[in-house]
Amino acid sequence: MKEEVSSAITYALNKGFQIHPDAFKILEKIDVKELQNIIKQIVREKAKQNLFLINRNDLKMFVESEVDETVEDSHVILFDPTKKVTSAEGIVGFTTLFLDRYSKLLKIMMARSQSKRLTSIADVASGKFRDETFIAGLLMDRKIDRDVTKLVIDDPTGSIEILVFNKELQESANSLLMDQFLMAAIASGKNGGFIARELLVPDVPEHIASRSKTETYAVLISDLHVGSKYFMEKEFAEFVLWLSSPDPVARKVRFLLVCGDIVDGIGIFPNQDKELLLMDVDEQMAKAAQLLDKIPKHIKVFIIPGNHDPGRRALPQPAIPEKHNMGLWNRENFFMLGNPSVIVVNGVKILMFHGQSLDDVVGTTPGLSYAQPARAMRALLRTRHLSPIYGKRTPIAPELEDFMVINDVPDIYHSGHIHVVDLEMYKGTLIVNSGAWQTQTPYQASVGINPTPGIAVIVNLATMKVFTKNFVEDSD
């Protein structure tokens, strides 16, 4: 008997397990490099069920492709910006971008009854309205004094400053994101100027999320950072191994959604080379492909880029260029998409966005923090835009069309980037920030970010119930 097989058997026996004779023939067929981890996985799962006999059925999944054909696994790619990116130039390009943003969000707001009383800013400025009316535009400026908040709103006809005196309304005004779309009810002030009576944002409506017809699971992960010294290769390998395990949940996983930062990249931040194990981005991508190659072929894998991945960094991002990941592009069950993308799996609509703009949302909005990224994601849902703030940390390309507008209301909204697992249900949309597979970096420590790495977020698409599996502590 091979030494590796003997060692694996000894491990199981020491844990109080017996091995049925019919399992020995299967043991010898399993790759010896993976056998120890496979036995550990089986021991963990069966111990939870108080079953201490390893038999042929526990092992055959690792050498035979037995897939439950009754589990639904349909998918549709609703939106992918990869082939639609057509950047314009300079001022003209950004003017076109913001006009398209205004137009798309105005169309969403036109479903509101208040839109029937909408007046252009030019007509308001010239006095062509009675008593009270509504205006709509992008928030260009905000000044907060002790007793009043001043908002400057811009539409294609001009700009206007409105004053917010009501305390409750001031809270809403002060939480608005710069450059976001809003509609405001205004009236003329006694001493001149325009007073805000109501502030409305596009927001997503209450809705009942679609469900899968069969009990099928989707796993949501992000931010592997392969190539970094802090990449958790052992834990990630155990996660991939779990996908092939006899675990009853793993056997019904049909979708894996990877939300960007597959690799750590090169030259992303100063002195990054001191934190790298692999100094070439193609080497990093090759390593990532090697790890992902072990994912069972019956699981469909959807991958979008993040700000660390090769290719364009300005939003929206096309898929990671094929020249950097031949090993991933040419696989039947892998789908390389842009950032953001919208997919439908078993009827459930999922918005995937890496989440670069969350830095700007957290940095400019009172009460938000990196410890609770789902709250920042909720703020973007309310604006119906994934990156409204211009001129901060997030680079935005001057596209001819604004692909960051949230046209379709998602059943699941999935982001990463922050490296903290966080969940929230908002108006029927499940918000998921899926953490990372990288331990705390020196930069994160310096700014007080405490990541929750090594955790897979798992969604039952039939019930929309969520749970996590921790591969650091080997606990659910």
N, C-alpha and C positions, 0 to 999 in steps of 0.2 A: 504494500500500500504506500502511495506517495506520502512524503513527509507532511505536505500541506493538508492532505485529506485527514491524516492521522491527527494533526494539530486541531483541525476544525471539530473532529469527533470528540476529542478530549475536552475541548471547550464546552460542548453541549453536555457531555456527561458530568462535568464539574458543576454545571448549572442545574443538575437534577433531572436531566432529560434522558430518555431512552430513544434508541434509533431502531426502527423496524427494519428487518432484513431486506425488504423490497426497496428500501431507500438507497442501499449501497451502490447499486448499478447506476443510479442517477448521479450520485456523488462524484463518480469517476468521470462523468461527462461534462461537469461544470468546470469552467476556466479556473485553474488553481489560484490565479491572482485575485479572483473575486470570491472564492469559496468561503473564506473566513468571514467576510462582511455579510454574505448571504446567510450563513448559519447564525450569526449574531442577530440579523434581522428576524429570522424565523423564531429564534429563542425569545426575543422581545415580544413579538406579536402573540405567540402561543402562551407565554407566561401570563399575559393579561387575561387570557381566557381560561387559565388554570388547566391547560392541556399540556402534558409533558411527554408526549410521544411524537417524534418526527417521522413521518411516513413518506411514501412515494409522492402523494399528492401535494405535500408541502414543497417539494423540490422541483416537480416537473415543469412548473411555470417558468423556471429559469433556463430550461433547455428546450421547451416546446412552446410554440406559439398558439396557446389556447385562449381565444378571445370570445367573450360572450357576445354573440351576434345580436342579442335582443336589446342591447344598450344602444340608444340612438346617438349618432355622431354627425349630424348634418351641420354645415356651415355655409355662410354667405359673407363675402367681404363687401360691406356697404360703401365704405369710403377709404381710399388710400391715396395720399397726395403725391406719391412717387412720380407718376407720369403727368401730373397736372402742374407741377412747379414751373412757373414761367416768370422769373423775377424781372421787374422793371428797373428803372434807374432813378436814383436820387429823389428830389422833391416831387417830380411828376409821379414816380412810382408810389411814394407814400401817400400822396394826395388820392390816388386811385384806390389804394388799399383802404384808407379811412372812409372814403365815400362808399365803398362796397360794404364795409362794416356797418356804417350807418344805415344803408339800404336794407341789408339783411335783417338787422335787429329791429328796424322800423316795421318790417313786414311781420315779424313775430308779434310786435306790440299792437298791430292793427286789429288783432283779434279782441283786444280790450274795448269795452264800450266807450271809455274815455277818449279813444282815438278819433271819435266823430267830432270832437270839439278841438281838434288839433289845429294850431295856427303856426305859420312859419315865424321864425324869430325876426325876420325883416318886417313882417306886418305888425308884430307886437311892438317893435321899436318905433314904428311910425304911428302907433296909436290906433291901429285898425282892429280893435277888439273891444268887447263890452264886458264890463265887470270882471269876470273870471274866465280864463281859458287855459288850454294845455299847450305846452311846447315839448319838443323832443330833440335830443341831440347827444353829443359826447361831452363828458365832463373834462374841461380843459384846465381848470384851476380851482383851488379851494383855499380859502383863508379862514382860519378859526380864531375869533375873538371871544372874549368872555361872555358877551351877551348875544352874539350873532355869528352865524356861519355864512360866508359869502361863496356862492358857487358861480362859476363861469361856464355856460353851456354853449356849445357850438353846433349849428346845423349848416347845410349847404348855402343858406342865405345870409348867415352872419352869426355874431356872438351876442350874448346877453348875460348880465350879472343879476342873479336873484339872491334875495336875503332870506335867511331862515332864522326866525325868532323863537318859534315853538320848541320847547325843550325836548320833547319826545321826537319831533321831526329832526332836531339837531343831531340826535344820536344816530339816526338813519343817514343823515347827510355826512356825518363824520366817518361813517364806516364805508362809504362808497369808494370804489377803486378808481384811481385816475384813468382817464380815457375810456371809461365804460359808458355804455348807453343808458340813458334814463329819460323818463317822461315826468314833467312837473306841472302841477296845477298852480297857476300864478294869478295874482291880482295886483292892481296898482296901489302903491302905498300912499298914505295921506301926505307924506312929505316928499313924494317922488320915489322913483325906483320901483322895483317889482318884488312882491312878497310871496314866498313859497307857501302854498296851502297843503300840498300833497306831493309826495315823491314816489314814483313807481319805477321798478326795475323789471327787465324781461322775465327773469326767474323761470324755473321749470314748473309745470302744473302738477298737482296731485295726480297720480296715476297708479294703476295696479300693474306691477311688472309681469311680463310674460313668463311662462314656465315651460320646462322641458316635459315632454310626455312620458319619459322614462326617468328613473333615478340615475342621473348622470352627473359626474363631478367635473368641475373645472378648477384647476390649480393656478393661482395667481402669484407670480414672483417678480422680482426686479433687482437691478443693481448687483450683478455678480462681481464685476470689477476683476475679471480674470487678468492676470499679469501683475497685480498688486501684491505686495508682501502680506497684505492684510486679507486677501481673498481666502475664504474658508473652504479650501478644496476638499478636505476630508468630509466635512458636513454636507457639502453639495453633492459629493459622490454618493453619500448615504441616501440623500434625498432621491437621486436618480435611481438608485438601487431599489428604494421603496416603491417606486412607480411600477416595478416589475414583480413586486412581492405578492404573496397570497393574501395580504391584508384586504378585507372585504371592501374598503373604500378605494384603495389603490386599484382594485380590479375593475372599478366602474369609472375611473378617470379616463376621459376621452379628449380633454383639451388642456393645454398648458399655455398660459399667456405670460410672456416675458416682456416687461415694460421698460426696456432700455438699460443702458450702461452694461452691456455684455462684457466689455473689457474696460480696463482702466485708462487705455489710450496713452498718447505720448504728447508731452508739452501742453497739457491741459492747465496746469498751474505751476508756479515757480518751484524749482528744485524737486519736481515730481520724480526725477530719476532716482532719488534717494529712497523712494518708496516702491520701486519696481523690482520684480524678479525677472520679467521679460522686457527687454528694452526696445523691441520692434513690434509695431501694432499688428503686423501680419502673423508674427509668432503668437501674439496674444489671441488673435482670432482662430488660429489653428488649434491652440490649446482648448479654447472654448468649444470648437467643433468636435474635438476629441471627447470632451466630457459629455456634450449633448448627444453624441452619437449613440450613447447607451440607452437613450429614452426609447421605450417600446414603440414599434412602428404603427401600432393601432392608436397612438395618441397624437393628435394634431397639435403642432407647436406654432404659435404666432409670436413673432419677434419684431419689436419696433426699436429704433435707435434712441439713445440718450445723448447728453452733451459730452460724454467721454468717448463715444464710439466714433470710428472713422467716417468721414463724409462731411456734409454741410452741417454746421452747428446752429445756424440761424433757423428760426421757426417760420414755416413748417419744414420739417426735415424729410427728405426722401429716404427710402430704405437704405440700410448700410450697403454701399456699393459692392457689386458682385465680385470685383477684383480683390476685395479684402476677405471675402468669405465664400469662396467656391465650395467649400465643404458643407456649407449650410444651405446655399441657394439650390443646389442640385439634389434635393431630397423630396420624395413624394409627400411626406407628412409635415414638411416645414414650409411656413409661409412668411417671407420677409416683407414687412410692411413699413410704411412711413409713420412719422410722428406729427400729428395724431392720426389714429385710424379708428374706424368703427366696423365691428364685425357682429354677425348674428350667429350664435351657436345654439342649436336645438330650439330656435325661436326666441332666445334671450339676447337682447341687444346690449353690446358691451362697447363702451368708449374707452380706448387705450390712449393715454397721454403720459409721456415720461414725467413731466411735472416741473420743468425748469422754472416756470413763472411763479411757482410757489414761494421761491426766495423773495420775490418782489412783493407778493401779497402779504407774507409774514412780516417783512421789513417795513411796510407802510401802513399796516392796519392795526389799530389799538386792540389789545386783547388776544391777538393770535400769537402762536409760538410754534417752534419746531416739534415740541412735545406732542402736539395734537394736529397733525397735518390734515386730517379729515375735515376740520373746521375751515381751513384755508381752501380746501377743494370745494367745500360747500359754497364759499364766497364766489368761486368761479362759476359754479352752476347757476347761482343767482344772477350773475351778469350775462349768462349764456355765451360766455367767451372764455377760451382757455389761456389767453395771454393778453389781457387788455392794456396793461401798463406799458407805455413806451418810454424808452430813454433810461431805464434802470439796468439791472444786471442781465436781463434776458434779451439776447439779440433777436430782432424781428426783421425778416426780409421784406422788401417793398414789392410784394406780389400784386398782380393785377386783380386777384380775388382774395378775400380774407377767408382762408381755410380754417381759421381758429374759432370761428363762430360755431356754437353748439346748436346746429339746426335740429337734429333728432334728439328726442328725450331718451337718455339711456336707462336701461334697467340696472346696469352695473357701470360705475365709473371707476376705472382702475388707473392709478398712478404710482410712481415710485419716487426716486430722487432724494427724498428726505431721510431714507434709511430707518424709518420708524413705522412699525406696523400699527395701523389705526383703522377703525371701522366706524361707520355711521349710516343710519338710514334716513334719507331726506326726501319726503314727498313721494315715496315709492321707489326711489333710486338708491341702490346699495352703493355707498362710497367706500372704496378700499384703497388704502395705501399699503403696499405689500412689503415694506421693509427692505432688507438687503442680505447679501451673502459676503459681507466684508465687515470685519471687526472695526472698532473705533479707530479712526485715523488721527494723527496729530492735529490736523486742522479742525476736525470735529471736536476734539477735546478742548481746543483753544477757544471755541465759540459756544461751548456748553451743549453740544448735540450728543445725546446718549442713544446710539442706535440699538435696535432690537433685531440683530441678525440671526440667520440660520433658521428662519421660520417660514413655512409654506402656508399660505392662506387658501383654504379649500371651500368651494361653494357647491352646495347641492342644487343643481339647476332646476330640480323638480319642486323644491320647497323654498329656495332662496335662503336656506339656513347656512350659516358660516361657522367654520371652526378652524383652528390652526394646529399645525403639527410642528413641534419644536425639535429640530435635529441637533441642537446644542445640548439639550438636557435629556434627549431621548424620551420625552414625555409629551402627552397630548394636552 
